[in-house]
């Protein structure tokens, strides 16, 4: 029987010998070195260069297979094995990563679980971001939450740059917002999710997550690339932190933004999130304020959807951008808007209504062209941000 392996496709700039580098990876990232007479003994731990070639664009490619028994079933030891010290050797980029289906930690909710909690089906979900990111008091969060929740927003999150501050801790925000979420549920019949930012050391974040859940929190926001995938893995497996985990891409550009170094976004924000415990993954879009390649964006969204996670396109989302993300046949997406909702000329509630108005028009085949819109929240949004 053929062993199931962990397979990585590496990419090198023109002029780099992919076969030579592939062999260095296969040996150097596994057993390191051995004498010829030890080859049989260490064969089961040794990586295998399966393929090496030069692509039409002149870049080198090497596919290396690694034994899963060499790692601990987590993302940290996986990254050390597949890139680790070799990342210091020169330009190399991971293009794809194939993992055994059972590898790692899976999120406990995914998109279907988030839909179950909110009661929203058969349409995209709309998510907002508390703004301003810093400087709001807990009662300000509660006031904004009431306004957008009553207007029809499905989810809201802290800004990722908001840690615990003396004037606004995560616990104080949840305590202020929990009664409002209950009020929204009684008034609308919907459970609104609030993804609260976790911050601090790993042990503190887990303790904080437990306390927040006890206080009525119903979702977490974590930046696993910055704070470590092990934190997210723990959140997704601890029985006392059983809430949806929204993964933010903070620091992803440092690891995946270069064409010659690091990890392709489809791996960094896709495969690793799927096997690292996320339920929903935020990512930039090609048409937003933090653009990525449209092919990468499309394939990343497909990977997340096929794996059961919620894709959450973010950064530059506004009502006029909805046609780019909406499909009658596939509403499996959470649209996340900060400025494009909170800075609506008529206020945040109107920003929420503008998204719903845009969705209703798209469902009937109506245009979002400015000259076709009646006066109201959507028209004001298109006047400000375009279509």
MOUR-V27822 format. One line per field, one symbol per residue. psi: psi as a letter, one per 20 degrees, with the letter a starting at -180 (. if undefined). A space follows every 50 residues. Layout:
psi = ???
//
This chain:
psi = ppqprpppoqpqrqipohgghhhgghghjeifqqqhijgghjgiipqpoh qprprhjiqqqppppqphiirjjrhghghhgigchhiiiapqpohqooqq hjqbpqqigaghhhhgghjprkrqqpqrppqqhqiqrhhgghggggghgh ijqhqqqqqhjoaprhinqgghgghhhghhhhggghhijqoppoopppra rghhhggggghgghijqjqqpqnhhgiphhghhghihphjkmqpoppqjp ihhhhjiqiiqbpqhhggieghggjjjqhqpqqrrhjaimqrphgggghg ggggghiiropnprojprhiihhhipphinjmqopopehighkphjrhgh gghgghggghghhjjqqjpgiiprpaggghghhgia.
//
